[in-house]
């Protein structure tokens, strides 16, 4: 064996045994993200924290941290929560948290849309707004909306409590949230004759 071959083998052996050290900056960024997520979860209501399906020890710590003020005990507890969350699949927790946020954003948007449509329908006397609403939501029950609209306008003129306006808002909100929404007021259409199908 030549001397050059011996040194080449030595170099190859050394290259295989190098340990890859984790990037400390990357680890600190990951810890920061998990800590921010833990703080965000602490601000949620207890039923929403329960929906995340976290282990009992983490859930209890999150509930305790949510009750605490901004002091050193809370910081220690958040560090503990962060260390425990790092052992879990944080992507799944972040996804559930994002879905919860998205639900609330959609709920606010639907609320504003329903209020806007209700106000437009109550101010409308020529049924233009009703026609526009029915064009946008063709599954809506026009008779039911017209009845609520007339009753709400009548209550407004007579200065009565706005019962029909509230019912109209509720119907519109349910319809906007789920366009396939149906009520008990569904109009039954006659069935087609068998002779026509032939």
C-alpha positions as semicolon CSV with decimal commas, in nm:
position;residue;x (nm);y (nm);z (nm)
1;X;0,000;0,000;0,000
2;X;0,132;0,338;-0,097
3;X;0,164;0,618;0,152
4;X;-0,073;0,842;-0,052
5;X;-0,350;0,579;-0,041
6;X;-0,318;0,556;0,336
7;X;-0,369;0,932;0,382
8;X;-0,667;0,937;0,143
9;X;-0,844;0,668;0,345
10;X;-0,776;0,862;0,666
11;X;-0,931;1,177;0,521
12;X;-1,244;0,987;0,412
13;X;-1,287;0,834;0,760
14;X;-1,264;1,173;0,929
15;X;-1,524;1,327;0,697
16;X;-1,779;1,063;0,792
17;X;-1,748;1,124;1,165
18;X;-1,819;1,498;1,174
19;X;-2,128;1,579;1,376
20;X;-2,366;1,835;1,237
21;X;-2,432;2,090;1,505
22;X;-2,780;2,246;1,509
23;X;-2,802;2,609;1,408
24;X;-2,862;2,802;1,731
25;X;-3,023;3,096;1,552
26;X;-3,273;2,864;1,386
27;X;-3,352;2,697;1,719
28;X;-3,409;3,036;1,885
29;X;-3,644;3,139;1,603
30;X;-3,842;2,815;1,643
31;X;-3,865;2,870;2,020
32;X;-3,982;3,228;1,957
33;X;-4,257;3,107;1,724
34;X;-4,374;2,846;1,975
35;X;-4,363;3,103;2,259
36;X;-4,573;3,347;2,056
37;X;-4,819;3,067;1,983
38;X;-4,836;2,978;2,355
39;X;-4,908;3,342;2,445
40;X;-5,178;3,355;2,179
41;X;-5,340;3,035;2,310
42;X;-5,335;3,176;2,666
43;X;-5,556;3,463;2,551
44;X;-5,827;3,223;2,423
45;X;-6,136;3,129;2,618
46;X;-6,116;2,795;2,807
47;X;-6,359;2,613;2,570
48;X;-6,143;2,712;2,272
49;X;-5,828;2,591;2,448
50;X;-6,004;2,258;2,510
51;X;-6,080;2,231;2,135
52;X;-5,706;2,218;2,062
53;X;-5,691;1,870;2,223
54;X;-5,360;1,932;2,398
55;X;-5,229;1,704;2,675
56;X;-5,382;1,773;3,017
57;X;-5,067;1,918;3,172
58;X;-5,023;2,170;2,889
59;X;-5,393;2,261;2,888
60;X;-5,391;2,321;3,265
61;X;-5,076;2,533;3,239
62;X;-5,230;2,738;2,954
63;X;-5,543;2,800;3,160
64;X;-5,332;2,908;3,459
65;X;-5,118;3,138;3,244
66;X;-5,431;3,297;3,101
67;X;-5,545;3,391;3,452
68;X;-5,210;3,545;3,553
69;X;-5,101;3,901;3,502
70;X;-4,787;3,991;3,311
71;X;-4,530;3,894;3,576
72;X;-4,228;3,670;3,619
73;X;-4,437;3,369;3,726
74;X;-4,629;3,389;3,399
75;X;-4,304;3,411;3,203
76;X;-4,172;3,098;3,377
77;X;-4,498;2,918;3,307
78;X;-4,485;3,023;2,941
79;X;-4,128;2,888;2,918
80;X;-4,254;2,556;3,057
81;X;-4,547;2,554;2,813
82;X;-4,309;2,633;2,525
83;X;-4,076;2,347;2,619
84;X;-4,371;2,109;2,635
85;X;-4,521;2,231;2,308
86;X;-4,188;2,183;2,130
87;X;-4,221;1,810;2,201
88;X;-4,555;1,804;2,019
89;X;-4,650;1,853;1,657
90;X;-4,678;2,232;1,666
91;X;-4,787;2,252;1,302
92;X;-5,112;2,074;1,386
93;X;-5,173;2,310;1,679
94;X;-5,096;2,615;1,462
95;X;-5,333;2,487;1,195
96;X;-5,617;2,448;1,448
97;X;-5,541;2,793;1,588
98;X;-5,549;2,944;1,238
99;X;-5,884;2,775;1,170
100;X;-6,025;2,924;1,491
101;X;-5,908;3,272;1,388
102;X;-6,050;3,223;1,041
103;X;-6,387;3,123;1,184
104;X;-6,410;3,440;1,387
105;X;-6,308;3,653;1,088
106;X;-6,575;3,486;0,874
107;X;-6,834;3,527;1,151
108;X;-6,767;3,902;1,170
109;X;-6,789;3,933;0,791
110;X;-7,117;3,737;0,784
111;X;-7,254;3,952;1,067
112;X;-7,178;4,272;0,878
113;X;-7,325;4,136;0,555
114;X;-7,646;4,030;0,730
115;X;-7,679;4,370;0,900
116;X;-7,619;4,552;0,572
117;X;-7,878;4,342;0,385
118;X;-8,132;4,381;0,667
119;X;-8,090;4,759;0,672
120;X;-8,118;4,778;0,293
121;X;-8,429;4,558;0,290
122;X;-8,596;4,763;0,563
123;X;-8,522;5,092;0,384
124;X;-8,642;4,954;0,049
125;X;-9,008;5,009;-0,051
126;X;-8,978;4,914;-0,418
127;X;-8,835;4,561;-0,368
128;X;-8,517;4,643;-0,563
129;X;-8,299;4,531;-0,273
130;X;-8,503;4,213;-0,233
131;X;-8,450;4,134;-0,600
132;X;-8,076;4,200;-0,564
133;X;-8,061;3,976;-0,255
134;X;-8,251;3,696;-0,432
135;X;-8,013;3,722;-0,729
136;X;-7,720;3,676;-0,494
137;X;-7,890;3,403;-0,286
138;X;-8,132;3,219;-0,517
139;X;-8,217;2,955;-0,253
140;X;-8,363;3,221;-0,022
141;X;-8,737;3,208;0,044
142;X;-8,873;3,527;-0,106
143;X;-9,218;3,501;0,055
144;X;-9,070;3,458;0,402
145;X;-8,833;3,752;0,352
146;X;-9,113;3,973;0,215
147;X;-9,333;3,889;0,513
148;X;-9,056;3,969;0,762
149;X;-8,971;4,286;0,568
150;X;-9,334;4,411;0,575
151;X;-9,377;4,326;0,943
152;X;-9,050;4,497;1,038
153;X;-9,142;4,811;0,843
154;X;-9,484;4,813;1,011
155;X;-9,324;4,770;1,357
156;X;-9,087;5,057;1,280
157;X;-9,374;5,290;1,183
158;X;-9,576;5,198;1,492
159;X;-9,263;5,226;1,713
160;X;-9,300;4,869;1,839
161;X;-9,009;4,647;1,944
162;X;-8,819;4,524;1,633
163;X;-8,911;4,155;1,662
164;X;-8,945;4,101;1,286
165;X;-8,624;4,293;1,214
166;X;-8,441;4,056;1,450
167;X;-8,600;3,753;1,284
168;X;-8,505;3,892;0,942
169;X;-8,146;3,945;1,057
170;X;-8,128;3,590;1,198
171;X;-8,265;3,440;0,876
172;X;-8,026;3,645;0,660
173;X;-7,727;3,559;0,881
174;X;-7,806;3,187;0,869
175;X;-7,852;3,205;0,493
176;X;-7,526;3,395;0,439
177;X;-7,335;3,156;0,667
178;X;-7,473;2,850;0,489
179;X;-7,634;2,914;0,147
180;X;-7,803;2,572;0,157
181;X;-7,982;2,677;0,480
182;X;-8,353;2,591;0,479
183;X;-8,621;2,683;0,731
184;X;-8,955;2,531;0,822
185;X;-9,119;2,777;0,585
186;X;-9,012;2,585;0,276
187;X;-9,261;2,598;-0,011
188;X;-9,350;2,252;-0,140
189;X;-9,366;2,232;-0,517
190;X;-9,601;1,983;-0,687
191;X;-9,437;1,669;-0,819
192;X;-9,419;1,610;-1,194
193;X;-9,658;1,357;-1,346
194;X;-9,519;1,021;-1,453
195;X;-9,682;1,061;-1,795
196;X;-9,465;1,365;-1,873
197;X;-9,145;1,165;-1,825
198;X;-9,228;0,918;-2,102
